[in-house]
Amino acid sequence: MTPRKALFRCVAAALPLFTVGILAGCGNAPNFAGIYGPRPSATAPVVLSVSPGSVVAGGPAFTLTVTGKNFAPDMTVGGIATTSSTFISSTELQAQIPASAIANPGTLTIIAVTTPPSTLNFGAGFTIADAPVSGNSGFKIEKVPIFANDIVWSPSSQHLYLSAIGSSTSPANAIRALDPVTGQIGISQAVTVAPNKLSISSDGSYLYAGLDSSHSVQRFHLPGLGPDIGIPLGSDPVFGYYYAMQIASAPGQPHTVAVLRGALSMPSLQDQGGVVIYDDAQARSTSVPGAGYHLIGKDVLLGTIGTIRWKSDAGTIYARGGLDSANNFYVLSVNSSGVQAVAGYQAGYNGQQSGFGNFGTGLQYAASTGYLYSDGRQVMDPATGNIVAQFPVNAIGGGFNYGTDIMVPDGGLNLAYFLGQTQYQVGTQDYTLEAFDLTQFTLLGSIPIPNVIGTPVKLVRWGANGLAILTNNNPGFPIQGTGVYLISGAFVTSPAPQGRRAMN
């Protein structure tokens, strides 16, 4: 076996996603020029072990001890960010590792010795593990390390579906099914580009997935995830190709979806392509244009759109304004020709209660009440555009993190769930889940969700007594996932005060 083949075999055998280990004596790893070197000589520095061998993601700064042989005073610890590196002896080096170097799990970290001039001599692996989560008698929490851009629940198949971009158990760029009861990842359908936004048809027969890089929406058959048709989203002569900012399946019409289109060249500006209705791959002729085209409703300028939600029928879509008009609310009318904006409301000042307030940009609809719900805690009657109530969220948010909550209503259980950083705990990984009466807006109970890695971006109800939290570690574009937290138990259906007990 040639030295290059031997080296490849050693490295390939030692590269799981969350832990990287290179066996001593397998040869030098690539230097900074990316060129493989020869097997180290008897006098070359070799790393035999590190202590500790693993740490919990999000933990404090610590001292790392590297043990090996042939170390020299001018050598330092490499492969991981350090604030300082100290030569102890020919068999030991120590390095101070900052907390920022271990903020997230899944970092491919290789502990090495840096020999001037800039040669890395590999020797031992290092693990940055998920922070532990636990529950109590009222609820259970499980972390599934599947990284995804979006997550949806299918009541018909009783599975969660994710637009996966890589995990410890699955390849990147695939639609993956997750059984939330067992926490096991099941059937998968690979795609050639990273999938993003998802939607399940009302009858559970189709899954729609946005494939941003191919500026299209792909439809899959459920439950087998067999590919069906592709829906091209077109392009703008100025801003270029569109992508699906959001996909919303029409109630009672599995072959029909509303797509909120954004411009790939300017994703930070959100909507540039308006709202289009597609029947299979055919776009209806009338669509809602992009930003700043005309006045609607109470002299409200139609600005960008950030979120769309169907009413309980396929004749109306409710829309929340985008980044430049988050306080705006629009009513879109849908017919066989397409969709158009027919009413709009803007958040008032001096006590006027119309439109949404300044905090939060999410939008949820509950058919059981006919109301719209904002992650900014407000409740709106879409018939009038008036704010009718505000949830008294008190254990989460506040201060600088007010308005970063996410929420989901459940009309069947008459409950609303809010998740946000624990009050006055800005900058920590501690979150709190609060449950409210959906119609009386009263707090029923809360539970702590500590050690959350990444930022929660979506909250989904699943099954009889479950919630799923999708997290990411990059609020920009594209999103980078960190995992899914599955919560289940009595608290979800009966959020009594006992759920507030300290976690085990």
C-alpha positions as CSV (number, residue, x, y, z in Angstrom):
1,M,0.0,0.0,0.0
2,T,1.4,3.4,-1.0
3,P,1.9,6.1,1.7
4,R,-0.9,8.2,0.2
5,K,-3.4,5.3,0.3
6,A,-2.3,4.4,3.8
7,L,-2.9,8.0,4.9
8,F,-6.3,8.2,3.2
9,R,-7.4,4.9,4.8
10,C,-6.4,6.2,8.3
11,V,-8.1,9.5,7.9
12,A,-11.3,8.1,6.3
13,A,-11.7,5.6,9.1
14,A,-11.6,8.3,11.7
15,L,-13.9,11.0,10.5
16,P,-17.4,10.8,12.1
17,L,-19.2,14.1,11.9
18,F,-19.0,15.2,15.6
19,T,-15.6,13.6,16.5
20,V,-12.5,13.6,14.4
21,G,-9.6,11.3,15.4
22,I,-6.4,10.7,13.6
23,L,-4.3,7.8,14.7
24,A,-0.7,8.5,15.7
25,G,1.7,7.3,13.1
26,C,-0.8,7.6,10.1
27,G,1.4,10.3,8.6
28,N,1.3,14.0,8.4
29,A,-2.0,15.6,7.5
30,P,-2.2,18.3,4.8
31,N,-0.1,21.4,5.5
32,F,-1.6,24.9,4.8
33,A,-0.9,24.4,1.1
34,G,-3.1,21.3,1.1
35,I,-0.2,19.0,0.2
36,Y,0.3,15.6,1.9
37,G,3.6,15.1,3.6
38,P,5.6,12.0,4.3
39,R,5.3,9.7,7.3
40,P,6.8,11.5,10.4
41,S,10.4,10.5,11.4
42,A,11.3,9.1,14.8
43,T,12.0,12.6,16.0
44,A,8.9,14.3,14.7
45,P,6.3,15.5,17.2
46,V,3.4,13.2,17.6
47,V,0.2,13.8,19.6
48,L,-0.9,10.7,21.6
49,S,-3.9,12.0,23.6
50,V,-5.7,15.1,24.8
51,S,-7.4,15.8,28.1
52,P,-10.3,16.4,28.3
53,G,-11.2,14.4,25.2
54,S,-14.6,16.0,25.0
55,V,-16.5,19.0,26.3
56,V,-20.2,20.1,26.2
57,A,-21.1,22.7,23.5
58,G,-21.7,26.1,25.0
59,G,-19.5,25.4,28.0
60,P,-17.0,27.7,29.6
61,A,-13.3,28.3,28.7
62,F,-11.0,25.5,29.8
63,T,-7.4,24.2,29.8
64,L,-6.6,21.5,27.3
65,T,-3.6,19.2,28.0
66,V,-1.9,17.6,24.9
67,T,0.3,14.6,25.6
68,G,2.7,13.1,23.1
69,K,6.4,13.0,22.3
70,N,9.2,15.1,20.7
71,F,7.6,18.4,21.6
72,A,9.8,21.5,21.5
73,P,9.5,25.0,23.2
74,D,8.6,26.7,19.9
75,M,5.6,24.3,19.2
76,T,2.0,25.2,19.9
77,V,-1.4,23.5,20.0
78,G,-3.3,23.8,16.7
79,G,-6.5,22.7,15.1
80,I,-8.7,24.6,17.6
81,A,-8.8,28.3,18.5
82,T,-6.6,29.1,21.5
83,T,-5.9,32.2,23.6
84,S,-2.5,30.9,24.6
85,S,-0.3,27.8,24.2
86,T,2.3,26.7,26.8
87,F,5.2,24.3,26.4
88,I,5.4,22.1,29.6
89,S,7.8,19.4,28.5
90,S,8.9,17.3,25.5
91,T,5.8,15.2,26.2
92,E,3.2,17.8,27.2
93,L,1.7,21.0,25.9
94,Q,-1.2,23.0,27.4
95,A,-3.5,25.4,25.7
96,Q,-6.2,27.8,26.9
97,I,-9.4,27.3,24.9
98,P,-12.0,30.1,24.8
99,A,-15.7,29.5,25.2
100,S,-16.2,30.7,21.6
101,A,-14.3,27.8,20.2
102,I,-16.8,25.3,21.6
103,A,-20.0,27.2,21.1
104,N,-21.6,24.6,18.8
105,P,-21.6,20.8,18.5
106,G,-20.5,19.2,15.3
107,T,-17.4,21.3,14.8
108,L,-14.7,19.2,13.0
109,T,-11.9,19.8,15.4
110,I,-8.5,18.1,15.2
111,I,-6.0,18.6,18.0
112,A,-2.5,19.0,16.5
113,V,1.0,20.4,17.2
114,T,2.0,23.3,15.1
115,T,5.6,23.1,14.2
116,P,7.3,26.2,12.7
117,P,6.9,27.1,9.9
118,S,3.2,26.2,9.9
119,T,3.3,22.4,9.7
120,L,0.4,20.6,11.4
121,N,1.3,17.2,12.9
122,F,-1.9,15.4,13.7
123,G,-2.5,12.9,16.5
124,A,-5.7,13.0,18.4
125,G,-9.4,13.8,18.1
126,F,-11.6,16.0,20.1
127,T,-15.4,16.0,20.6
128,I,-17.7,18.9,21.1
129,A,-20.9,17.2,22.3
130,D,-24.5,18.3,22.5
131,A,-25.4,19.9,25.7
132,P,-27.6,17.5,27.8
133,V,-31.3,18.0,27.9
134,S,-33.7,16.3,30.3
135,G,-37.3,16.5,31.4
136,N,-39.4,15.5,34.4
137,S,-42.6,13.6,35.0
138,G,-44.6,16.1,33.0
139,F,-42.6,16.2,29.9
140,K,-39.7,14.6,28.0
141,I,-37.1,16.3,25.8
142,E,-34.9,14.6,23.1
143,K,-32.4,16.2,20.8
144,V,-32.1,14.8,17.3
145,P,-28.9,16.0,15.5
146,I,-30.5,16.5,12.1
147,F,-29.7,19.8,10.5
148,A,-32.5,21.3,8.5
149,N,-33.8,24.5,6.9
150,D,-37.5,23.7,7.7
151,I,-39.8,21.2,9.4
152,V,-43.4,20.2,8.8
153,W,-45.8,17.7,10.4
154,S,-48.0,15.2,8.4
155,P,-50.9,14.0,10.5
156,S,-51.7,11.3,7.8
157,S,-48.2,9.7,8.0
158,Q,-47.5,10.7,11.6
159,H,-44.1,11.8,10.7
160,L,-42.2,15.1,10.7
161,Y,-40.5,16.0,7.4
162,L,-37.3,18.0,7.2
163,S,-35.3,19.7,4.5
164,A,-32.1,18.3,5.7
165,I,-28.7,19.9,5.0
166,G,-26.6,17.3,6.8
167,S,-26.4,15.5,10.2
168,S,-24.5,12.8,12.0
169,T,-26.8,10.2,10.6
170,S,-27.8,11.5,7.1
171,P,-26.2,13.1,4.1
172,A,-26.7,16.7,3.2
173,N,-29.3,17.8,0.7
174,A,-32.2,15.4,1.3
175,I,-35.9,15.4,2.4
176,R,-35.9,13.2,5.5
177,A,-38.7,11.7,7.5
178,L,-38.5,11.7,11.3
179,D,-40.6,9.6,13.7
180,P,-41.0,11.9,16.7
181,V,-42.1,9.1,18.9
182,T,-39.0,7.0,18.5
183,G,-36.6,9.9,17.5
184,Q,-35.5,7.7,14.5
185,I,-34.8,9.2,11.1
186,G,-36.5,7.1,8.4
187,I,-37.1,7.3,4.7
188,S,-35.0,9.8,2.7
189,Q,-35.1,11.3,-0.7
190,A,-31.8,12.9,-1.9
191,V,-31.9,16.1,-3.9
192,T,-29.2,17.7,-6.0
193,V,-29.3,21.1,-4.2
194,A,-30.1,22.1,-0.6
195,P,-33.8,22.0,0.1
196,N,-35.4,24.9,2.0
197,K,-39.1,25.7,2.7
198,L,-41.6,22.9,3.0
199,S,-45.4,22.4,2.9
200,I,-47.7,19.4,3.2
201,S,-50.9,19.2,1.1
202,S,-54.1,19.2,3.0
203,D,-54.8,15.6,2.3
204,G,-51.3,14.5,3.2
205,S,-50.6,13.1,-0.4
206,Y,-47.8,15.5,-1.3
207,L,-44.9,17.3,0.1
208,Y,-43.7,20.5,-1.6
209,A,-40.1,21.6,-1.2
210,G,-38.3,24.7,-2.3
211,L,-35.0,24.1,-4.1
212,D,-33.5,27.5,-4.0
213,S,-30.5,27.0,-6.1
214,S,-32.6,25.6,-8.9
215,H,-35.2,28.4,-8.5
216,S,-38.0,25.9,-8.3
217,V,-40.4,23.9,-6.1
218,Q,-40.3,20.1,-6.2
219,R,-43.3,18.0,-5.3
220,F,-42.9,14.6,-3.7
221,H,-45.4,11.8,-3.2
222,L,-46.1,10.9,0.4
223,P,-45.4,8.8,2.3
224,G,-42.7,7.3,0.0
225,L,-41.1,10.7,-1.0
226,G,-41.1,9.7,-4.6
227,P,-40.3,12.7,-6.9
228,D,-43.3,14.1,-8.8
229,I,-43.4,17.4,-10.7
230,G,-41.1,20.4,-10.6
231,I,-42.6,24.0,-10.4
232,P,-40.3,26.6,-12.0
233,L,-40.6,30.0,-10.2
234,G,-39.2,32.2,-12.9
235,S,-37.1,35.3,-12.6
236,D,-37.1,39.1,-12.5
237,P,-35.3,41.1,-15.2
238,V,-33.6,43.2,-12.6
239,F,-33.2,40.9,-9.5
240,G,-32.8,37.6,-11.3
241,Y,-34.1,34.2,-10.3
242,Y,-36.7,33.7,-7.7
243,Y,-36.7,31.2,-4.8
244,A,-39.6,30.1,-2.5
245,M,-39.6,32.3,0.7
246,Q,-42.7,30.3,1.8
247,I,-44.9,27.6,0.3
248,A,-48.5,27.3,1.5
249,S,-50.7,24.4,0.4
250,A,-54.3,25.4,-0.3
251,P,-56.9,23.9,2.0
252,G,-58.8,21.1,0.3
253,Q,-56.8,21.4,-2.9
254,P,-53.7,19.2,-2.8
255,H,-52.6,20.2,-6.3
256,T,-52.6,23.9,-5.5
257,V,-50.0,26.0,-3.6
258,A,-49.4,29.6,-2.9
259,V,-45.7,30.6,-3.2
260,L,-44.2,33.8,-1.7
261,R,-41.3,34.4,-4.1
262,G,-38.0,36.2,-3.1
263,A,-35.1,37.2,-5.2
264,L,-32.0,35.1,-4.9
265,S,-29.8,38.0,-5.6
266,M,-31.3,40.1,-2.7
267,P,-32.5,37.6,0.0
268,S,-32.1,40.1,2.8
269,L,-34.8,42.3,1.3
270,Q,-37.3,39.4,1.4
271,D,-40.2,39.6,-1.1
272,Q,-39.4,40.8,-4.6
273,G,-41.6,38.4,-6.6
274,G,-44.9,38.7,-4.8
275,V,-47.4,35.9,-4.2
276,V,-48.3,33.4,-7.0
277,I,-50.8,30.6,-7.1
278,Y,-49.8,27.4,-8.8
279,D,-52.0,24.5,-9.9
280,D,-49.5,21.7,-10.3
281,A,-46.8,23.5,-12.4
282,Q,-49.1,26.1,-13.9
283,A,-49.1,29.6,-12.5
284,R,-52.5,31.4,-12.4
285,S,-52.5,34.6,-14.4
286,T,-53.1,37.1,-11.6
287,S,-50.5,37.5,-8.9
288,V,-49.8,40.0,-6.0
289,P,-46.8,42.1,-7.2
290,G,-43.7,42.8,-5.2
291,A,-43.1,45.9,-3.0
292,G,-44.5,49.4,-3.4
293,Y,-47.0,49.1,-6.3
294,H,-50.3,50.5,-5.1
295,L,-52.5,51.5,-2.2
296,I,-54.9,49.1,-0.6
297,G,-57.3,49.2,2.3
298,K,-57.1,52.2,4.6
299,D,-54.6,54.0,2.4
300,V,-52.0,51.3,3.2
301,L,-49.1,51.0,0.7
302,L,-48.6,47.4,-0.3
303,G,-45.0,46.8,0.8
304,T,-43.0,43.6,0.9
305,I,-44.6,40.4,2.3
306,G,-42.9,38.3,4.8
307,T,-45.4,35.6,5.7
308,I,-48.6,34.1,4.2
309,R,-51.3,31.9,5.8
310,W,-54.4,30.5,4.1
311,K,-57.8,31.0,5.8
312,S,-59.6,27.7,6.4
313,D,-60.9,27.9,2.8
314,A,-59.0,28.3,-0.4
315,G,-60.5,31.7,-1.1
316,T,-58.5,33.9,1.2
317,I,-54.8,34.3,2.2
318,Y,-53.7,36.5,5.1
319,A,-50.3,38.1,4.8
320,R,-47.9,39.8,7.2
321,G,-45.6,42.6,6.0
322,G,-41.9,41.9,5.4
323,L,-38.9,43.6,6.9
324,D,-39.8,47.1,5.6
325,S,-43.5,46.8,6.6
326,A,-43.8,44.2,9.5
327,N,-46.5,46.3,11.1
328,N,-48.7,45.9,8.0
329,F,-51.4,43.2,7.5
330,Y,-52.9,42.3,4.2
331,V,-56.0,40.4,3.0
332,L,-55.5,38.6,-0.4
333,S,-58.4,37.3,-2.4
334,V,-58.0,34.0,-4.4
335,N,-60.1,32.9,-7.3
336,S,-59.6,30.8,-10.5
337,S,-57.7,33.7,-12.1
338,G,-55.2,34.0,-9.3
339,V,-54.7,36.3,-6.3
340,Q,-54.9,40.0,-5.5
341,A,-54.7,42.2,-2.5
342,V,-58.0,43.6,-1.4
343,A,-57.4,45.1,2.0
344,G,-54.6,46.3,4.2
345,Y,-54.1,47.6,7.7
346,Q,-51.2,49.3,9.3
347,A,-50.3,49.3,13.0
348,G,-51.7,52.5,14.5
349,Y,-50.2,54.8,17.0
350,N,-51.7,56.9,19.8
351,G,-53.8,54.0,20.9
352,Q,-55.2,52.9,17.6
353,Q,-55.5,49.1,17.6
354,S,-55.2,48.0,14.0
355,G,-52.4,46.1,12.3
356,F,-49.7,44.3,14.1
357,G,-47.3,46.0,16.5
358,N,-43.5,46.4,16.2
359,F,-42.4,43.1,17.7
360,G,-42.2,39.8,15.9
361,T,-42.9,39.0,12.3
362,G,-44.5,35.6,12.4
363,L,-48.1,34.9,11.5
364,Q,-50.3,31.9,12.6
365,Y,-54.0,31.2,11.9
366,A,-56.4,29.1,14.0
367,A,-59.6,28.0,12.2
368,S,-61.3,27.3,15.5
369,T,-61.2,31.0,16.5
370,G,-60.9,32.7,13.1
371,Y,-58.1,34.8,14.6
372,L,-54.5,35.5,13.6
373,Y,-51.7,35.2,16.1
374,S,-48.3,36.9,16.0
375,D,-45.1,35.7,17.6
376,G,-45.1,39.3,18.9
377,R,-47.9,38.0,21.2
378,Q,-50.8,39.9,19.6
379,V,-54.2,38.5,18.5
380,M,-55.9,40.0,15.5
381,D,-59.4,39.8,14.1
382,P,-58.7,39.6,10.3
383,A,-62.2,40.8,9.5
384,T,-61.5,44.2,10.9
385,G,-57.7,44.3,11.3
386,N,-58.1,45.1,14.9
387,I,-56.0,43.8,17.8
388,V,-58.4,42.0,20.1
389,A,-55.9,40.7,22.8
390,Q,-52.3,40.2,23.7
391,F,-50.9,37.2,25.5
392,P,-49.5,38.1,28.9
393,V,-46.2,36.3,28.3
394,N,-44.2,36.9,31.4
395,A,-41.5,34.2,31.8
396,I,-39.8,34.8,28.4
397,G,-38.6,37.7,26.5
398,G,-38.3,41.2,27.9
399,G,-35.4,43.6,27.5
400,F,-33.3,43.2,24.4
401,N,-34.7,39.8,23.4
402,Y,-38.4,40.9,23.4
403,G,-40.0,39.9,20.1
404,T,-37.7,37.0,19.4
405,D,-40.3,34.5,20.6
406,I,-41.8,31.8,18.3
407,M,-45.3,30.5,18.8
408,V,-47.8,27.9,17.5
409,P,-51.6,27.7,18.2
410,D,-53.6,24.5,18.5
411,G,-57.3,25.0,18.0
412,G,-58.1,21.4,18.9
413,L,-56.6,21.7,22.3
414,N,-57.5,25.4,22.6
415,L,-53.9,26.1,23.5
416,A,-51.2,28.5,22.3
417,Y,-47.5,27.8,22.9
418,F,-44.8,30.4,23.1
419,L,-41.0,29.7,23.2
420,G,-38.4,32.3,24.0
421,Q,-35.3,33.0,26.0
422,T,-35.9,32.9,29.7
423,Q,-36.6,36.3,31.2
424,Y,-33.5,38.4,31.9
425,Q,-31.3,35.6,30.5
426,V,-30.2,37.3,27.3
427,G,-27.1,35.6,25.8
428,T,-27.7,32.3,27.5
429,Q,-28.9,28.9,26.2
430,D,-31.9,28.8,28.6
431,Y,-35.4,29.0,27.1
432,T,-38.9,28.7,28.5
433,L,-42.0,27.2,27.0
434,E,-45.3,28.8,28.1
435,A,-48.8,27.5,27.3
436,F,-51.9,29.7,27.2
437,D,-55.6,29.3,26.8
438,L,-56.2,30.1,23.1
439,T,-59.5,32.0,23.7
440,Q,-59.1,33.4,27.2
441,F,-55.4,34.3,26.8
442,T,-54.5,33.1,30.3
443,L,-51.3,31.5,31.3
444,L,-51.7,27.8,32.1
445,G,-48.2,26.6,32.8
446,S,-44.5,26.8,31.7
447,I,-41.5,24.5,31.6
448,P,-37.8,25.3,31.2
449,I,-35.9,24.2,28.1
450,P,-32.2,24.6,29.1
451,N,-29.0,24.2,27.1
452,V,-30.5,24.9,23.7
453,I,-27.8,24.9,21.1
454,G,-28.5,27.4,18.3
455,T,-31.5,29.7,17.9
456,P,-35.0,28.3,17.8
457,V,-36.6,29.4,14.6
458,K,-39.8,27.3,14.3
459,L,-42.2,25.6,16.7
460,V,-44.4,22.7,15.4
461,R,-47.2,20.7,17.0
462,W,-47.1,16.9,16.3
463,G,-49.1,13.9,17.3
464,A,-51.3,13.8,20.4
465,N,-48.9,15.4,22.9
466,G,-45.8,16.6,21.1
467,L,-43.9,19.8,20.1
468,A,-40.8,20.1,17.9
469,I,-38.3,22.9,17.9
470,L,-36.2,23.6,14.9
471,T,-32.9,25.5,15.6
472,N,-30.3,27.1,13.5
473,N,-27.0,28.9,14.1
474,N,-27.1,31.3,11.3
475,P,-30.0,33.8,11.1
476,G,-28.8,35.0,7.8
477,F,-29.0,33.3,4.4
478,P,-28.8,30.4,3.9
479,I,-29.8,29.0,7.2
480,Q,-27.6,26.4,9.0
481,G,-29.3,24.0,11.3
482,T,-28.1,22.7,14.6
483,G,-30.8,20.1,15.4
484,V,-34.4,19.4,16.4
485,Y,-35.7,19.2,19.9
486,L,-38.6,16.9,20.5
487,I,-40.9,17.6,23.5
488,S,-43.7,15.3,24.5
489,G,-45.7,14.5,27.6
490,A,-48.6,15.6,29.7
491,F,-47.5,19.3,29.7
492,V,-48.3,19.6,26.0
493,T,-51.9,18.7,26.4
494,S,-52.5,19.7,30.0
495,P,-50.1,22.4,30.9
496,A,-50.7,22.4,34.6
497,P,-48.4,24.2,37.1
498,Q,-46.5,21.0,38.0
499,G,-44.8,21.4,34.7
500,R,-42.8,24.3,36.2
501,R,-40.8,22.0,38.5
502,A,-37.0,22.1,38.2
503,M,-35.6,19.7,35.6
504,N,-33.9,16.5,36.8
